[in-house]
């Protein structure tokens, strides 16, 4: 399941700033946040194929927790060194190296510099106060990513993949306070199988 998560409090933006500059100011404004989310996935025809709900937490520079609670519990934790994905029903944990490429891991867009945003993406803003990011890297896991804001708070984001499938996430109860450090610590359950993915292509 794609990693998707994005959530923000805004600063007032100068009218002269271009789209990438405005987005960078949005991203730079947040250092930590928590939220509940609802997630919908649509196939290439627009048919709804999956709905899930849960909670998330983010703390810069590289801590993240994405917890799907319903219908099937899954936990994704990034601790800066490893990315842990725990499928509770299957009692299975996959450990991967923490990624550094935002085109492969959209959540890392929060750490992008303005120079990096301009290098890696085409950034456009529409009338609905949404920023649309189109990766310059043709091997990116997504064709476009959209971040939408409501009253200076990130309220929704979506990702369209190369097959035309859309994942849309709506946030609620967004808070900007730093989450507890324990939220980003992963403890391997005694009954879970550990699978180590070193990230090498064979």
C-alpha positions in Angstrom: 0.0 0.0 0.0 1.4 3.4 -0.9 2.8 5.5 1.8 0.8 8.7 1.9 0.6 11.0 4.2 0.8 15.0 4.3 -0.6 17.4 6.8 0.3 21.0 7.5 -0.3 24.4 9.2 0.4 27.4 6.9 2.1 30.7 7.2 0.8 33.7 5.4 2.3 33.7 1.9 3.4 36.7 -0.1 1.5 37.3 -3.3 4.6 37.4 -5.4 5.8 33.9 -4.5 5.6 31.3 -7.3 3.9 28.0 -6.9 7.0 26.0 -5.8 8.0 28.8 -3.4 4.5 28.9 -1.9 4.5 25.1 -1.4 7.9 25.2 0.2 6.7 27.7 2.7 3.7 25.5 3.5 6.0 22.5 4.0 8.6 24.4 6.0 6.0 25.7 8.4 5.3 22.3 10.0 7.7 20.5 12.3 5.3 18.0 13.8 1.7 17.1 13.6 -0.9 14.4 14.3 -4.2 13.7 12.6 -6.9 11.1 12.0 -7.6 10.2 8.4 -10.0 8.4 6.1 -8.5 7.0 2.9 -10.2 6.0 -0.4 -8.7 4.1 -3.3 -10.2 4.2 -6.8 -9.3 2.2 -9.8 -8.5 3.6 -13.3 -12.2 3.8 -14.1 -13.0 5.8 -11.0 -14.6 2.9 -9.2 -14.2 2.9 -5.4 -12.3 -0.2 -4.5 -11.1 0.3 -0.9 -11.9 2.5 2.2 -9.8 2.6 5.3 -9.5 4.8 8.4 -6.8 5.4 11.0 -4.4 7.9 12.5 -1.0 9.3 11.7 1.9 11.3 13.2 4.8 13.1 11.7 7.9 14.8 13.2 10.7 16.3 11.2 13.2 15.4 10.0 12.4 11.8 9.5 9.9 10.3 12.0 6.5 9.0 10.8 3.7 6.8 11.9 0.8 5.7 9.7 -1.7 3.4 11.5 -4.6 1.9 9.5 -7.1 0.7 12.1 -10.0 -0.4 9.9 -10.8 -2.6 8.1 -7.5 -4.5 8.5 -5.0 -3.2 10.9 -1.6 -2.2 9.5 1.1 0.0 11.1 3.9 1.8 9.2 6.7 3.4 11.2 9.7 5.2 9.9 12.4 5.9 12.6 15.0 7.5 10.4 17.0 4.3 9.9 14.4 1.7 9.1 10.9 1.6 7.7 8.8 -1.0 9.5 5.5 -2.3 8.0 3.4 -4.5 10.3 0.4 -6.4 9.0 -1.3 -7.3 12.3 -3.7 -9.8 10.8 -1.0 -11.7 9.0 1.4 -11.4 12.0 4.1 -10.3 9.6 6.6 -7.4 9.7 8.7 -6.2 6.8 11.8 -4.1 7.6 13.3 -1.9 4.9 16.1 0.8 4.9 14.6 4.2 5.4 14.2 5.8 1.9 15.8 9.0 0.8 14.1 9.5 -2.5 10.8 11.6 -2.4 9.8 10.3 -5.9 9.7 6.8 -4.3 8.4 7.9 -0.9 6.0 10.9 -1.2 6.0 11.6 2.5 9.5 12.8 2.3 8.3 15.9 0.4 8.0 17.6 3.8 11.8 17.8 4.0 12.3 19.1 0.5 14.3 22.3 0.0 13.1 24.9 -2.5 15.9 24.0 -4.8 15.1 20.3 -4.5 11.4 21.0 -5.2 12.3 22.8 -8.4 14.7 20.1 -9.4 12.4 17.1 -8.7 8.9 18.4 -9.6 6.7 20.6 -11.7 4.6 22.4 -9.2 1.3 24.0 -10.1 -1.5 25.6 -8.0 -5.2 25.5 -9.0 -8.1 27.7 -7.9 -9.0 25.3 -5.1 -5.9 26.1 -3.2 -4.4 22.8 -4.1 -0.7 22.2 -5.2 -0.2 19.6 -7.9 3.3 18.0 -8.0 4.4 16.1 -11.1 7.7 14.3 -10.7 10.4 14.8 -13.2 11.7 11.3 -12.5 10.0 8.9 -14.9 10.6 6.0 -12.4 8.6 7.7 -9.7 5.9 5.6 -7.9 3.3 8.2 -8.6 2.3 10.3 -11.7 1.1 13.2 -9.6 0.5 14.2 -6.0 -2.0 16.9 -4.9 -2.0 18.7 -1.5 -5.1 20.7 -0.6 -5.5 23.3 2.1 -8.5 24.7 4.0 -8.1 27.8 6.2 -4.3 27.4 6.4 -4.4 23.7 7.3 -3.7 20.7 5.1 -7.1 19.0 4.7 -6.6 16.5 1.9 -4.0 15.0 -0.3 -4.1 12.5 -3.1 -1.8 10.5 -5.3 -2.3 9.2 -8.9 -0.2 6.3 -9.9 1.0 5.4 -13.4 -1.8 2.9 -13.9 -4.5 5.6 -13.3 -5.4 4.4 -9.8 -6.1 7.2 -7.3 -5.6 7.3 -3.5 -7.3 10.1 -1.7 -6.7 10.9 2.0 -8.9 13.3 4.0 -7.5 14.6 7.4 -9.4 15.7 10.5 -8.5 16.7 14.0 -5.2 18.0 12.8 -2.9 19.2 15.6 0.6 20.7 15.3 2.0 19.6 18.7 4.9 17.2 18.7 3.8 13.6 19.2 5.1 11.4 21.9 8.5 9.9 21.0 7.2 6.4 21.8 4.9 6.6 18.8 7.9 6.3 16.5 9.5 3.3 18.3 8.7 -0.1 16.8 8.8 -3.2 19.0 8.7 -6.5 17.1 5.7 -8.6 18.4 6.7 -12.0 19.7 4.2 -13.7 17.4 5.2 -11.8 14.2 7.4 -13.1 11.4 10.2 -10.7 10.5 11.1 -10.3 6.8 14.2 -8.2 6.0 14.2 -6.4 2.7 17.6 -4.9 2.1 16.4 -2.8 -0.8 18.8 -4.5 -3.3 17.4 -5.5 -6.7 18.2 -9.1 -7.6 
